[in-house]
Amino acid sequence: MAYQVEFSSDAERHVRQLSARDRNIVLDAIELQLTHEPTIATRHRKLLRDNPLADWELRVGEYRVFYDVDSEQNAVVILAIGVKSHNILLIEGKEIPL
């Protein structure tokens, strides 16, 4: 069964800040990776240890998509999108501690 992907208001703002090319890449990856079996870890998806951002992370090149899954509603909620370089995660230009 397909999951419906929803964006938080913060995530919508993060998507708008991407270049058109990067926006298409990230949105295509979200559709491909998260509409079916978003809770199965793969080489691009992983369950995160306890953190304030989200339960799951999707890697899309240098971008990281943070999301939670509501299995009862069959919904994936995108909470944040950031850029990761080495051990530094930037969301809206601000460094987020990992």
C-alpha positions as CSV (number, residue, x, y, z in Angstrom):
1,M,0.0,0.0,0.0
2,A,1.4,3.4,-1.0
3,Y,2.1,6.0,1.7
4,Q,1.0,9.6,1.2
5,V,3.8,12.1,1.5
6,E,3.1,15.3,3.5
7,F,5.4,18.3,4.1
8,S,5.5,20.3,7.3
9,S,5.5,24.1,6.8
10,D,9.2,24.1,7.6
11,A,10.0,21.4,5.0
12,E,8.0,23.3,2.4
13,R,10.1,26.3,3.1
14,H,13.3,24.2,2.9
15,V,12.2,22.8,-0.5
16,R,11.5,26.3,-1.9
17,Q,15.1,27.4,-1.0
18,L,16.6,24.7,-3.2
19,S,17.6,25.4,-6.8
20,A,15.2,24.1,-9.4
21,R,17.5,21.3,-10.3
22,D,18.2,20.2,-6.7
23,R,14.5,20.6,-5.9
24,N,13.6,18.1,-8.7
25,I,16.2,15.7,-7.6
26,V,15.1,15.7,-3.9
27,L,11.4,15.6,-4.7
28,D,11.9,12.7,-7.2
29,A,13.9,10.8,-4.5
30,I,11.2,11.4,-1.9
31,E,8.6,10.0,-4.3
32,L,10.7,7.0,-5.3
33,Q,12.0,6.1,-1.8
34,L,9.2,7.1,0.6
35,T,5.9,6.2,-1.1
36,H,6.5,2.4,-0.6
37,E,8.0,0.8,2.5
38,P,9.5,4.0,4.1
39,T,10.2,2.1,7.4
40,I,12.6,-0.4,5.8
41,A,16.2,0.6,6.1
42,T,18.2,0.7,2.9
43,R,21.5,2.2,1.8
44,H,19.7,5.6,1.4
45,R,17.2,5.4,4.4
46,K,18.1,4.8,8.0
47,L,16.4,4.9,11.3
48,L,18.0,7.5,13.5
49,R,19.0,7.3,17.1
50,D,17.0,9.6,19.4
51,N,17.2,13.1,18.1
52,P,15.0,16.2,18.0
53,L,14.7,16.3,14.2
54,A,13.0,13.1,13.2
55,D,12.9,9.3,13.4
56,W,14.2,8.6,9.9
57,E,16.7,10.1,7.4
58,L,16.8,9.8,3.6
59,R,20.1,10.5,1.9
60,V,19.9,12.3,-1.5
61,G,23.4,13.2,-2.5
62,E,24.5,15.9,-0.1
63,Y,21.0,16.5,1.0
64,R,19.3,14.9,4.0
65,V,15.5,14.5,4.2
66,F,14.3,14.0,7.8
67,Y,10.9,12.3,8.2
68,D,8.5,10.5,10.5
69,V,6.1,7.8,9.5
70,D,2.4,7.4,10.7
71,S,1.7,3.8,9.9
72,E,-1.9,4.0,11.0
73,Q,-2.6,6.8,8.5
74,N,-0.2,5.5,5.8
75,A,1.5,8.8,5.8
76,V,5.1,10.0,5.7
77,V,5.6,13.5,7.1
78,I,8.7,15.4,5.8
79,L,9.9,17.5,8.7
80,A,13.2,19.1,7.4
81,I,15.6,19.1,4.5
82,G,19.2,20.0,5.0
83,V,22.7,19.8,3.5
84,K,25.3,17.6,5.1
85,S,29.0,17.9,4.6
86,H,31.2,15.5,6.6
87,N,29.9,15.9,10.1
88,I,28.1,19.2,9.7
89,L,24.4,19.4,9.0
90,L,23.0,22.8,7.8
91,I,19.3,23.5,7.7
92,E,18.5,27.0,6.4
93,G,22.1,28.0,6.8
94,K,22.2,27.1,10.5
95,E,24.4,24.3,11.9
96,I,22.3,21.6,13.6
97,P,24.2,19.4,16.1
98,L,24.2,15.7,15.3
